[in-house]
């Protein structure tokens, strides 16, 4: 069963460009190395430019687990901690 | 610039299967006929099984406009009105 994710990140003012550039590097690696990822796409809120939502889908639980264990994801997570103003909100969804 | 959408639909109890089957028919048509759609995927909330979120991405504003104008989307929208308990919540996002 595929799994959807909406990951919401709230970024410090003035850090948008740096965050977006770092995320682009992460997304490139995810899409190049993880065949279990159906989509993985960063979006910015229209009402609050500090709020970003990553729309993600994984083929199954294994693919989601693998994603979290990659060295590039773990490095990016540590780096993002310098840009967010609070812990990301991660909503897991059941693909239908 | 690509556009993301999170469409949240809250479905009447007992109508889940019917709604899911109808949505599957719609999604099949969207993916077969709209090259401007990057992804279009139905998900169910884990905390409330009556809540569904469609994660969508369009290549540009034109592709989103075209989607809304197709005869199958307009027919599906009318049909969904019989299943939802309130108007869908549509969040538009700027793809980064």
Backbone of each chain as ProteinMPNN parsed JSONL, in Angstrom:
{"seq_chain_A": "XXXXXXXXXXXXXXXXXXXXXXXXXXXXXXXXXXXXXXXXXXXXXXXXXXXXXXXXXXXXXXXXXXXXXXXXXXXXXXXXXXXXXXXXXXXXXXXX", "coords_chain_A": {"N_chain_A": [[0.846, -1.206, 0.0], [0.637, 2.138, -0.95], [2.079, 5.145, 0.453], [1.309, 8.401, 1.484], [2.703, 11.65, 2.133], [2.508, 14.744, 3.812], [4.668, 17.155, 4.473], [5.233, 19.791, 6.561], [7.057, 22.707, 6.763], [8.303, 25.436, 8.576], [10.024, 28.271, 7.89], [12.752, 30.356, 8.905], [12.655, 33.934, 8.594], [14.358, 35.461, 5.885], [15.906, 33.304, 5.353], [14.962, 31.895, 3.236], [15.944, 31.543, 0.501], [18.322, 30.146, 0.828], [17.402, 27.84, 2.115], [15.692, 26.811, 0.097], [17.53, 26.245, -1.945], [19.086, 24.271, -0.737], [17.146, 22.333, -0.36], [16.531, 21.681, -2.99], [18.809, 20.324, -3.777], [18.607, 18.077, -2.124], [16.163, 16.937, -3.058], [16.838, 16.26, -5.656], [18.668, 14.191, -5.23], [17.035, 12.327, -3.939], [15.129, 11.708, -5.938], [16.791, 10.646, -7.859], [17.899, 8.394, -6.696], [16.019, 6.803, -5.363], [13.919, 4.499, -6.207], [11.531, 3.82, -5.075], [10.125, 6.076, -4.556], [7.349, 7.889, -5.474], [6.534, 10.57, -5.895], [8.007, 13.733, -4.927], [8.025, 16.687, -3.837], [8.653, 20.088, -3.415], [6.783, 22.824, -2.123], [5.573, 26.197, -1.776], [3.69, 28.045, 0.541], [0.894, 30.103, -0.366], [-0.251, 31.953, 1.253], [1.459, 32.406, 3.362], [4.69, 33.068, 3.044], [6.76, 31.954, 4.499], [6.113, 29.404, 5.025], [6.393, 26.103, 3.971], [5.403, 23.277, 2.039], [5.988, 19.912, 1.608], [5.063, 17.675, -0.773], [4.673, 14.291, -0.875], [5.07, 10.9, -2.027], [5.295, 7.423, -1.43], [6.054, 4.117, -2.55], [5.629, 2.045, -0.749], [5.744, 1.046, 2.788], [8.348, 0.21, 3.237], [9.831, 1.68, 1.377], [9.485, 4.248, 2.365], [10.773, 3.99, 4.822], [13.384, 3.462, 3.997], [14.015, 5.868, 2.745], [14.216, 7.654, 4.921], [16.503, 6.704, 6.055], [18.665, 7.22, 4.402], [21.944, 8.584, 3.783], [22.093, 11.176, 2.7], [19.552, 12.224, 3.261], [19.573, 12.25, 6.033], [21.681, 14.023, 6.51], [20.596, 16.335, 5.366], [18.374, 16.761, 7.009], [19.578, 17.472, 9.417], [20.794, 19.854, 8.595], [18.541, 21.395, 7.914], [17.522, 21.968, 10.374], [18.749, 24.285, 11.117], [17.344, 26.207, 9.782], [14.591, 26.116, 10.181], [11.787, 27.31, 12.196], [10.49, 25.855, 14.01], [9.822, 22.406, 14.927], [9.334, 20.278, 12.095], [6.063, 19.567, 10.765], [4.705, 16.455, 10.263], [2.558, 14.777, 8.249], [1.174, 11.69, 7.835], [-0.317, 9.76, 5.266], [-2.741, 7.471, 3.942], [-2.427, 6.044, 0.871], [-4.944, 5.749, -1.621]], "CA_chain_A": [[0.0, 0.0, 0.0], [1.448, 3.373, -1.028], [1.967, 6.064, 1.591], [1.497, 9.819, 1.166], [3.197, 12.495, 3.226], [2.567, 16.208, 3.69], [5.617, 17.645, 5.473], [5.139, 21.253, 6.618], [8.237, 23.323, 7.402], [8.216, 26.894, 8.698], [11.419, 28.711, 7.75], [13.076, 31.69, 9.431], [12.704, 35.002, 7.582], [15.711, 35.732, 5.388], [16.613, 32.048, 5.05], [14.223, 31.184, 2.189], [16.732, 31.146, -0.677], [19.27, 29.134, 1.267], [16.624, 26.622, 2.331], [15.22, 26.284, -1.196], [18.676, 25.684, -2.668], [19.453, 23.017, -0.083], [16.101, 21.337, -0.619], [16.655, 21.255, -4.394], [19.869, 19.302, -3.78], [18.051, 16.865, -1.518], [15.134, 16.348, -3.931], [17.546, 15.68, -6.799], [19.219, 12.904, -4.784], [15.91, 11.42, -3.651], [14.516, 11.241, -7.188], [17.783, 9.887, -8.633], [18.363, 7.177, -6.013], [14.994, 6.044, -4.653], [12.841, 4.091, -7.121], [10.288, 3.667, -4.311], [9.47, 7.377, -4.38], [6.5, 8.255, -6.622], [6.781, 12.008, -6.072], [8.708, 14.362, -3.791], [8.003, 18.013, -4.459], [8.554, 21.217, -2.485], [5.861, 23.914, -2.462], [5.523, 27.31, -0.826], [2.328, 28.526, 0.798], [0.594, 31.409, -0.978], [-0.684, 32.896, 2.293], [2.59, 32.687, 4.249], [5.884, 32.632, 2.304], [7.705, 31.221, 5.35], [5.607, 28.04, 5.174], [6.623, 25.22, 2.831], [4.818, 21.939, 2.174], [6.544, 18.915, 0.706], [4.098, 16.627, -1.109], [5.498, 13.096, -1.091], [4.406, 9.587, -2.031], [6.194, 6.264, -1.434], [5.379, 2.909, -3.03], [5.242, 1.245, 0.419], [6.387, 1.382, 4.056], [9.781, -0.033, 3.082], [10.414, 2.807, 0.636], [9.503, 5.394, 3.285], [11.817, 3.713, 5.803], [14.663, 3.6, 3.298], [14.214, 7.308, 2.526], [14.672, 8.273, 6.168], [17.813, 6.166, 6.462], [19.759, 7.583, 3.489], [22.884, 9.547, 4.379], [21.783, 12.542, 2.252], [18.379, 12.734, 3.993], [19.969, 12.531, 7.415], [22.488, 15.254, 6.489], [19.689, 17.458, 5.082], [17.553, 16.993, 8.203], [20.408, 18.228, 10.377], [20.986, 21.207, 8.062], [17.254, 22.111, 7.976], [17.311, 22.414, 11.763], [19.252, 25.666, 11.216], [16.481, 27.114, 9.025], [13.182, 26.088, 10.633], [11.553, 27.981, 13.482], [9.944, 24.819, 14.904], [9.93, 21.072, 14.336], [8.419, 20.074, 10.969], [4.857, 18.778, 11.003], [4.698, 15.378, 9.269], [1.27, 14.07, 8.207], [1.206, 10.466, 7.021], [-1.62, 9.475, 4.659], [-2.855, 6.172, 3.28], [-2.829, 6.221, -0.531], [-6.141, 4.949, -1.921]], "C_chain_A": [[0.879, 1.254, 0.0], [1.122, 4.309, 0.137], [2.212, 7.491, 1.11], [2.019, 10.559, 2.384], [2.989, 13.96, 2.846], [3.479, 16.676, 4.829], [5.595, 19.169, 5.439], [6.314, 21.816, 7.404], [8.044, 24.834, 7.432], [9.629, 27.442, 8.864], [11.606, 30.136, 8.298], [13.113, 32.724, 8.303], [14.15, 35.261, 7.179], [16.48, 34.469, 5.0], [15.977, 31.295, 3.872], [15.107, 30.664, 1.058], [17.688, 30.013, -0.33], [18.554, 27.793, 1.468], [16.201, 26.003, 0.999], [16.355, 25.63, -1.981], [19.083, 24.341, -2.063], [18.426, 21.937, -0.367], [16.198, 20.815, -2.051], [17.714, 20.16, -4.511], [19.374, 17.989, -3.207], [17.08, 16.169, -2.482], [15.787, 15.654, -5.13], [18.084, 14.298, -6.426], [18.115, 11.889, -4.544], [15.379, 10.829, -4.958], [15.495, 10.397, -8.015], [18.062, 8.511, -8.023], [17.279, 6.3, -5.406], [13.834, 5.679, -5.582], [11.503, 3.905, -6.398], [9.563, 4.974, -4.044], [8.663, 7.705, -5.633], [6.563, 9.747, -6.922], [7.31, 12.595, -4.776], [8.922, 15.801, -4.208], [7.754, 19.113, -3.436], [7.596, 22.282, -3.021], [5.898, 24.972, -1.37], [4.069, 27.757, -0.683], [2.107, 29.872, 0.125], [0.245, 32.426, 0.101], [0.463, 33.268, 3.234], [3.869, 32.167, 3.599], [6.925, 31.916, 3.173], [7.3, 29.747, 5.487], [5.771, 27.268, 3.867], [5.939, 23.882, 3.092], [5.444, 21.011, 1.134], [5.466, 17.864, 0.491], [4.896, 15.411, -1.553], [4.6, 11.864, -1.228], [5.454, 8.486, -2.227], [5.403, 5.023, -1.828], [4.882, 2.045, -1.87], [6.033, 1.705, 1.646], [7.906, 1.229, 3.962], [10.478, 1.141, 2.408], [10.505, 4.046, 1.523], [10.623, 5.219, 4.321], [13.206, 3.93, 5.224], [15.019, 5.076, 3.112], [14.811, 7.957, 3.772], [16.073, 7.84, 6.582], [18.958, 6.587, 5.547], [20.658, 8.625, 4.142], [22.537, 10.968, 3.968], [20.543, 13.099, 2.949], [18.764, 13.096, 5.423], [20.807, 13.811, 7.504], [21.577, 16.47, 6.276], [18.844, 17.785, 6.312], [18.325, 17.812, 9.227], [20.56, 19.671, 9.913], [19.692, 22.027, 8.183], [16.984, 22.639, 9.384], [17.793, 23.844, 11.965], [18.324, 26.685, 10.564], [15.05, 27.187, 9.564], [13.023, 26.865, 11.936], [10.919, 27.022, 14.487], [10.066, 23.479, 14.197], [8.936, 20.94, 13.182], [7.184, 19.281, 11.412], [4.763, 17.738, 9.885], [3.349, 14.666, 9.326], [1.38, 12.873, 7.271], [-0.203, 10.154, 6.536], [-1.572, 8.106, 3.983], [-3.266, 6.422, 1.825], [-3.992, 5.274, -0.836], [-6.037, 4.41, -3.343]], "O_chain_A": [[1.758, 1.405, 0.849], [0.037, 4.262, 0.717], [3.193, 7.762, 0.418], [1.803, 10.143, 3.522], [3.255, 14.366, 1.714], [3.109, 16.604, 6.001], [5.901, 19.774, 4.411], [6.538, 21.453, 8.559], [7.666, 25.437, 6.428], [10.332, 27.131, 9.825], [10.73, 30.991, 8.165], [13.549, 32.423, 7.192], [15.05, 35.28, 8.019], [17.555, 34.539, 4.404], [16.4, 30.186, 3.545], [15.033, 29.49, 0.696], [17.844, 29.053, -1.085], [19.044, 26.747, 1.042], [16.342, 24.796, 0.803], [16.164, 24.587, -2.607], [19.385, 23.392, -2.786], [18.772, 20.777, -0.587], [15.971, 19.629, -2.294], [17.54, 19.192, -5.25], [19.678, 16.917, -3.732], [17.168, 14.96, -2.693], [15.339, 14.592, -5.563], [17.973, 13.35, -7.204], [18.251, 10.721, -4.908], [15.2, 9.616, -5.078], [15.072, 9.533, -8.784], [18.418, 7.573, -8.736], [17.559, 5.181, -4.976], [12.885, 6.448, -5.73], [10.456, 3.841, -7.043], [8.52, 4.993, -3.391], [9.219, 7.79, -6.728], [6.636, 10.141, -8.086], [7.105, 12.054, -3.69], [9.912, 16.106, -4.873], [6.775, 19.078, -2.691], [7.598, 22.597, -4.21], [6.206, 24.692, -0.211], [3.326, 27.834, -1.662], [3.024, 30.69, 0.05], [0.419, 33.628, -0.101], [0.437, 34.338, 3.841], [4.115, 30.96, 3.599], [7.871, 31.332, 2.643], [8.067, 28.939, 6.01], [5.346, 27.718, 2.803], [5.901, 23.409, 4.227], [5.426, 21.297, -0.063], [5.004, 17.235, 1.443], [5.694, 15.485, -2.487], [3.525, 11.789, -0.633], [6.358, 8.594, -3.055], [4.228, 4.889, -1.484], [3.846, 1.39, -1.98], [6.865, 2.61, 1.571], [8.654, 2.021, 4.536], [11.568, 1.547, 2.809], [11.474, 4.802, 1.449], [11.329, 6.171, 4.652], [14.085, 4.502, 5.869], [16.167, 5.48, 3.295], [15.782, 8.71, 3.691], [16.742, 8.52, 7.359], [20.119, 6.339, 5.875], [20.204, 9.441, 4.945], [22.663, 11.887, 4.778], [20.469, 14.3, 3.207], [18.333, 14.119, 5.954], [20.666, 14.587, 8.449], [21.754, 17.505, 6.918], [18.624, 18.956, 6.621], [17.782, 18.737, 9.83], [20.469, 20.601, 10.714], [19.737, 23.212, 8.515], [16.293, 23.644, 9.554], [17.322, 24.542, 12.862], [18.487, 27.889, 10.763], [14.38, 28.209, 9.417], [13.983, 27.056, 12.683], [10.821, 27.335, 15.674], [10.377, 23.423, 13.008], [7.813, 21.435, 13.277], [7.254, 18.441, 12.31], [4.742, 18.089, 8.705], [3.025, 14.027, 10.327], [1.642, 13.02, 6.077], [-1.167, 10.265, 7.294], [-0.526, 7.649, 3.521], [-4.345, 6.958, 1.576], [-4.017, 4.138, -0.363], [-6.938, 3.709, -3.805]]}, "seq_chain_B": "XXXXXXXXXXXXXXXXXXXXXXXXXXXXXXXXXXXXXXXXXXXXXXXXXXXXXXXXXXXXXXXXXXXXXXXXXXXXXXXXXXXXXXXXXXXXXXXX", "coords_chain_B": {"N_chain_B": [[5.63, 28.283, -14.05], [5.17, 25.669, -11.797], [2.236, 24.371, -10.16], [0.974, 23.419, -7.04], [-1.546, 21.447, -5.399], [-3.557, 20.855, -2.573], [-6.309, 19.125, -2.016], [-8.943, 18.839, 0.116], [-11.358, 16.579, 1.115], [-14.322, 15.813, 2.806], [-16.072, 13.011, 3.556], [-19.33, 11.535, 3.63], [-20.324, 9.192, 6.169], [-20.32, 5.73, 5.399], [-20.305, 6.103, 2.711], [-17.808, 5.773, 1.681], [-16.621, 3.679, 0.021], [-17.987, 3.913, -2.389], [-17.359, 6.538, -3.092], [-14.535, 6.304, -3.34], [-14.303, 4.535, -5.491], [-15.463, 6.029, -7.554], [-13.676, 8.15, -7.599], [-11.352, 6.872, -8.433], [-11.941, 6.316, -11.088], [-12.051, 8.916, -12.097], [-9.381, 9.801, -11.638], [-7.966, 8.099, -13.289], [-8.777, 9.001, -15.808], [-7.804, 11.637, -15.741], [-4.999, 11.246, -15.563], [-4.548, 9.913, -17.931], [-5.259, 11.704, -19.905], [-4.247, 14.285, -19.484], [-1.45, 15.794, -20.049], [-0.271, 17.867, -18.699], [-0.438, 17.375, -16.033], [1.409, 16.598, -13.242], [1.287, 14.969, -10.917], [-1.455, 13.256, -9.307], [-3.184, 12.259, -6.871], [-5.097, 10.29, -4.719], [-5.593, 10.243, -1.191], [-6.177, 8.883, 2.083], [-6.988, 10.112, 5.286], [-5.205, 9.197, 8.265], [-6.08, 9.658, 10.795], [-8.765, 10.307, 10.641], [-11.011, 8.532, 8.981], [-12.977, 9.516, 7.276], [-11.965, 11.65, 6.022], [-10.342, 12.775, 3.158], [-7.439, 13.441, 1.215], [-6.383, 14.944, -1.702], [-3.445, 14.915, -3.415], [-1.92, 17.019, -5.63], [-0.264, 18.072, -8.643], [0.423, 20.509, -11.095], [1.782, 21.412, -14.29], [1.663, 24.113, -14.988], [-0.3, 27.2, -14.744], [-2.088, 27.109, -16.858], [-2.459, 24.371, -17.281], [-3.754, 23.667, -14.929], [-6.093, 25.133, -15.219], [-7.177, 23.934, -17.48], [-7.659, 21.36, -16.529], [-9.813, 21.788, -14.754], [-11.777, 22.373, -16.537], [-12.406, 20.11, -18.017], [-14.724, 17.688, -19.295], [-15.084, 15.295, -17.844], [-14.056, 15.967, -15.32], [-15.82, 17.938, -14.515], [-18.198, 16.473, -14.443], [-17.555, 14.645, -12.429], [-17.202, 16.345, -10.24], [-19.808, 17.218, -9.798], [-20.976, 14.773, -9.09], [-19.528, 14.156, -6.759], [-20.58, 15.95, -4.988], [-22.711, 14.666, -3.878], [-21.591, 13.028, -1.995], [-19.906, 14.351, -0.218], [-19.676, 16.062, 3.006], [-19.41, 18.694, 3.314], [-18.334, 21.665, 1.532], [-15.457, 21.085, -0.518], [-12.107, 21.716, 0.645], [-9.757, 23.693, -0.858], [-6.418, 24.022, -1.28], [-4.102, 26.063, -2.748], [-0.779, 25.897, -3.936], [2.533, 27.17, -4.434], [4.767, 25.704, -6.538], [8.183, 24.982, -5.867]], "CA_chain_B": [[5.769, 27.851, -12.648], [4.241, 24.586, -11.451], [1.269, 24.668, -9.093], [0.549, 22.275, -6.234], [-2.877, 21.545, -4.792], [-4.034, 19.871, -1.592], [-7.777, 19.21, -1.977], [-9.429, 18.036, 1.248], [-12.794, 16.266, 0.995], [-14.846, 15.058, 3.944], [-17.097, 12.156, 2.952], [-20.355, 10.996, 4.538], [-20.093, 7.807, 6.608], [-21.025, 4.741, 4.59], [-20.148, 6.394, 1.281], [-16.384, 5.714, 1.336], [-16.279, 2.801, -1.114], [-18.567, 4.5, -3.596], [-16.528, 7.709, -3.409], [-13.208, 5.87, -3.794], [-14.438, 3.943, -6.828], [-15.683, 7.133, -8.496], [-12.438, 8.928, -7.73], [-10.402, 6.082, -9.23], [-12.317, 6.546, -12.488], [-11.629, 10.281, -12.446], [-7.912, 9.89, -11.663], [-7.516, 7.395, -14.492], [-8.981, 9.898, -16.963], [-6.891, 12.783, -15.609], [-3.624, 10.846, -15.88], [-4.48, 9.466, -19.331], [-5.576, 12.767, -20.868], [-3.725, 15.612, -19.166], [0.011, 15.757, -19.921], [0.144, 18.942, -17.803], [-0.56, 16.95, -14.635], [2.605, 15.863, -12.774], [0.725, 13.896, -10.101], [-2.878, 13.454, -8.969], [-3.251, 11.018, -6.102], [-6.011, 10.308, -3.575], [-5.122, 9.672, 0.072], [-7.135, 8.917, 3.199], [-6.382, 10.484, 6.575], [-5.074, 8.093, 9.216], [-6.778, 9.999, 12.046], [-10.212, 10.374, 10.383], [-11.218, 7.845, 7.693], [-13.91, 10.237, 6.404], [-11.239, 12.762, 5.406], [-9.461, 12.412, 2.05], [-6.649, 14.546, 0.66], [-5.835, 14.701, -3.029], [-2.19, 15.642, -3.65], [-1.923, 17.279, -7.072], [0.647, 19.088, -9.158], [0.219, 20.874, -12.501], [2.976, 22.045, -14.863], [1.465, 25.564, -14.966], [-1.666, 27.695, -14.54], [-2.904, 26.644, -17.979], [-2.781, 22.956, -17.063], [-4.753, 23.634, -13.854], [-7.339, 25.634, -15.797], [-7.663, 22.905, -18.406], [-8.17, 20.274, -15.681], [-11.134, 22.158, -14.228], [-12.753, 22.527, -17.633], [-12.696, 18.85, -18.709], [-16.097, 17.212, -19.034], [-15.069, 14.272, -16.793], [-13.892, 16.592, -13.998], [-17.072, 18.629, -14.168], [-19.179, 15.433, -14.07], [-17.139, 14.088, -11.131], [-17.479, 17.352, -9.214], [-21.259, 17.156, -9.513], [-21.234, 13.507, -8.393], [-18.931, 14.219, -5.416], [-21.469, 16.752, -4.131], [-23.602, 13.721, -3.182], [-20.83, 12.247, -1.019], [-19.222, 15.192, 0.779], [-20.559, 16.669, 4.008], [-19.247, 20.147, 3.172], [-17.569, 22.006, 0.328], [-14.047, 20.717, -0.414], [-11.148, 22.781, 0.925], [-8.731, 23.622, -1.912], [-5.248, 24.855, -0.986], [-3.177, 26.191, -3.884], [0.604, 26.089, -3.488], [3.501, 27.522, -5.481], [5.871, 24.736, -6.562], [9.473, 25.675, -5.766]], "C_chain_B": [[4.71, 26.784, -12.317], [3.397, 24.966, -10.234], [0.91, 23.377, -8.37], [-0.842, 22.511, -5.682], [-3.005, 20.46, -3.723], [-5.55, 20.087, -1.505], [-8.271, 18.273, -0.879], [-10.94, 17.849, 1.133], [-13.213, 15.45, 2.211], [-16.122, 14.347, 3.49], [-18.077, 11.631, 4.01], [-20.026, 9.553, 4.927], [-20.929, 6.85, 5.764], [-20.871, 4.948, 3.092], [-18.694, 6.227, 0.807], [-16.101, 4.908, 0.073], [-16.764, 3.39, -2.427], [-17.723, 5.701, -4.054], [-15.176, 7.273, -3.984], [-13.263, 5.295, -5.21], [-14.63, 5.039, -7.871], [-14.408, 7.927, -8.704], [-11.418, 8.19, -8.59], [-10.679, 6.277, -10.722], [-11.873, 7.921, -12.959], [-10.113, 10.347, -12.614], [-7.363, 9.22, -12.92], [-7.641, 8.303, -15.721], [-8.005, 11.074, -16.925], [-5.494, 12.386, -16.073], [-3.472, 10.419, -17.33], [-4.57, 10.635, -20.311], [-4.902, 14.109, -20.634], [-2.208, 15.567, -18.963], [0.537, 16.862, -18.996], [0.013, 18.599, -16.324], [0.671, 16.134, -14.247], [2.222, 14.731, -11.827], [-0.665, 14.28, -9.625], [-3.283, 12.205, -8.2], [-4.118, 11.173, -4.847], [-5.382, 9.622, -2.366], [-6.219, 9.808, 1.121], [-6.379, 9.277, 4.475], [-6.278, 9.267, 7.468], [-5.879, 8.379, 10.48], [-8.292, 10.047, 11.862], [-10.496, 9.76, 9.014], [-12.239, 8.521, 6.781], [-13.206, 11.36, 5.651], [-10.248, 12.238, 4.36], [-8.698, 13.651, 1.602], [-6.097, 14.14, -0.692], [-4.583, 15.562, -3.166], [-2.029, 15.765, -5.161], [-0.798, 18.236, -7.429], [0.444, 19.243, -10.663], [1.44, 21.62, -13.005], [2.882, 23.575, -14.828], [-0.02, 25.883, -14.788], [-2.612, 27.18, -15.635], [-3.36, 25.208, -17.777], [-3.843, 22.814, -15.969], [-6.115, 24.08, -14.386], [-8.001, 24.584, -16.681], [-8.312, 21.761, -17.628], [-9.603, 20.565, -15.235], [-12.214, 22.216, -15.295], [-13.107, 21.211, -18.317], [-14.101, 18.363, -18.348], [-16.108, 16.176, -17.911], [-14.843, 14.87, -15.419], [-15.181, 17.274, -13.578], [-18.148, 17.624, -13.756], [-18.845, 14.869, -12.686], [-17.456, 15.064, -10.005], [-18.947, 17.325, -8.809], [-21.569, 15.91, -8.697], [-20.71, 13.565, -6.952], [-19.822, 15.005, -4.451], [-22.435, 15.854, -3.353], [-22.908, 12.964, -2.058], [-20.228, 13.095, 0.101], [-20.21, 15.715, 1.816], [-20.417, 18.193, 4.017], [-18.421, 20.411, 1.926], [-16.11, 21.611, 0.52], [-13.196, 21.939, -0.066], [-10.002, 22.633, -0.078], [-7.597, 24.569, -1.544], [-4.319, 24.859, -2.191], [-1.786, 26.532, -3.357], [1.486, 26.409, -4.692], [4.609, 26.48, -5.457], [7.199, 25.498, -6.596], [10.498, 24.953, -6.64]], "O_chain_B": [[3.516, 26.987, -12.534], [3.802, 25.776, -9.4], [0.584, 22.37, -8.998], [-1.264, 23.655, -5.518], [-2.62, 19.309, -3.932], [-6.013, 21.103, -0.986], [-8.047, 17.064, -0.936], [-11.699, 18.816, 1.064], [-12.527, 14.502, 2.594], [-17.105, 14.977, 3.099], [-17.688, 11.327, 5.138], [-19.512, 8.786, 4.113], [-22.089, 7.122, 5.455], [-21.252, 4.091, 2.296], [-18.389, 6.514, -0.35], [-15.425, 5.388, -0.837], [-16.06, 3.372, -3.437], [-17.418, 5.853, -5.237], [-14.727, 7.811, -4.996], [-12.374, 5.544, -6.025], [-14.032, 4.989, -8.946], [-14.086, 8.331, -9.822], [-10.703, 8.805, -9.381], [-9.749, 6.391, -11.52], [-11.38, 8.078, -14.076], [-9.615, 10.88, -13.606], [-6.417, 9.71, -13.536], [-6.741, 8.367, -16.558], [-7.447, 11.458, -17.952], [-4.874, 13.087, -16.873], [-2.39, 10.546, -17.904], [-4.026, 10.57, -21.413], [-4.973, 14.989, -21.492], [-1.732, 15.333, -17.852], [1.684, 16.792, -18.555], [0.313, 19.424, -15.461], [0.946, 15.099, -14.853], [2.779, 13.638, -11.925], [-1.011, 15.459, -9.547], [-3.681, 11.205, -8.799], [-3.898, 12.065, -4.028], [-4.735, 8.582, -2.483], [-7.06, 10.705, 1.065], [-5.268, 8.801, 4.707], [-7.15, 8.398, 7.445], [-6.312, 7.451, 11.162], [-9.033, 9.85, 12.825], [-10.249, 10.399, 7.991], [-12.359, 8.138, 5.618], [-13.785, 11.956, 4.742], [-9.426, 11.368, 4.649], [-9.23, 14.761, 1.607], [-5.425, 13.116, -0.816], [-4.647, 16.786, -3.049], [-2.003, 14.767, -5.882], [-0.42, 19.097, -6.634], [0.312, 18.265, -11.4], [2.067, 22.371, -12.258], [3.893, 24.257, -14.659], [-0.868, 24.995, -14.696], [-3.772, 26.86, -15.374], [-4.507, 24.867, -18.065], [-4.722, 21.957, -16.058], [-7.148, 23.496, -14.058], [-9.214, 24.376, -16.634], [-9.368, 21.256, -18.008], [-10.484, 19.71, -15.324], [-13.405, 22.121, -15.001], [-14.03, 21.186, -19.131], [-14.594, 18.599, -17.244], [-17.036, 16.164, -17.101], [-15.372, 14.353, -14.435], [-15.585, 17.194, -12.418], [-18.921, 17.882, -12.833], [-19.739, 14.642, -11.871], [-17.923, 14.66, -8.94], [-19.28, 17.399, -7.626], [-22.328, 15.968, -7.729], [-21.368, 13.08, -6.032], [-19.817, 14.754, -3.246], [-22.92, 16.24, -2.29], [-23.575, 12.322, -1.247], [-20.06, 12.624, 1.225], [-21.411, 15.805, 1.561], [-21.207, 18.894, 4.65], [-17.872, 19.483, 1.332], [-15.571, 21.783, 1.614], [-13.532, 23.063, -0.441], [-9.356, 21.587, -0.145], [-7.792, 25.784, -1.5], [-3.812, 23.818, -2.609], [-1.636, 27.35, -2.45], [1.219, 25.976, -5.814], [5.326, 26.374, -4.462], [7.322, 26.524, -7.265], [11.655, 25.368, -6.705]]}, "name": "protein", "num_of_chains": 2, "seq": "XXXXXXXXXXXXXXXXXXXXXXXXXXXXXXXXXXXXXXXXXXXXXXXXXXXXXXXXXXXXXXXXXXXXXXXXXXXXXXXXXXXXXXXXXXXXXXXXXXXXXXXXXXXXXXXXXXXXXXXXXXXXXXXXXXXXXXXXXXXXXXXXXXXXXXXXXXXXXXXXXXXXXXXXXXXXXXXXXXXXXXXXXXXXXXXX"}
